[in-house]
Amino acid sequence: FKTENRRMKIRHKILKEKYYLHVFNGIFLALGLMLLIFGLSLLFDRNNLFSVLFSSGKNQLVAYISCMLLGIGSVITFTSAVGHLGILKEIKCLLVTYMSFQILVFITQMAILMLIFMKKEEVHNQWNNRIDEVISEYGNESLAEQEPVWNILNAVQHNMECCGRYNVTQWERNENKENSTQIPCSCTKSSLKKWFCDVPRNSTYSMGCEEYLNTWFENNVLILTAITISLLITQIFLITLIGQLFRNTKKNNIWPSE
């Protein structure tokens, strides 16, 4: 009777651990899918400012980041499926595989978090340099493939009522204008569908777009950092719960035949 009572108590613990494992595994899967979506948006969303700016062959930064996020998101999705089956059926080999993947992903996530903090300033500088490059190339008829980038820059300037990265004088360096006094039509309230307009300087948006662009950049870095930290916290709970499940099932010796 005592043995049976002990088995029931351990079995109750196992059921509770399996419940929490399913909950945290679901969170783990949701965060992995968020990384997948983030990576896909960087790779394919033509309305994504970061994606369009770095889509040229000159800089493969967006491709590297996208592939990294897609790879980790795919591994997390696969790991979650293995974990769900292992937890549900209490299959020891699947749980061992799940634990191994959790440790591997945990180490990778730690590396990514360190990379974000180490490379953030470098990426930010590349970001600003690329925007300055786009402003210099803007309106060049021989670079028609860059029009999607120019259209997004126009949308930013028009909607945020700003001009250039730091201010309107930055457009003086652009050599694709018919005359030196022209500025992009998007730097004014004009609705003309062309690259440059002849307007008085005092009727243009004088403030630069840098504050808006930096906020956009910082928000995306913050989202990626938050997802990474959330994954790490979730994995700590998962690894702890799997360890407890192993101990309790060993005590109770109730592994089904595999």
Secondary structure by P-SEA (a helix, b strand, c coil): caaaaaaaaaaaaaaaaaaaaaaaaaaaaaaaaaaaaaaaaaccccccaaaaaacccccaaaaaaaaaaaaaaaaaaaaaaaaaaaaacccaaaaaaaaaaaaaaaaaaaaaaaaaaaaaaaaaaaaaaaaaaaaaaccccccccaaaaaaaaaaaaaaaccccccccccccccccccccccccccccccccccccccccccccccccaaaaaaaaaaaaaaaaaaaaaaaaaaaaaaaaaaaaaaaaaaaacccccc
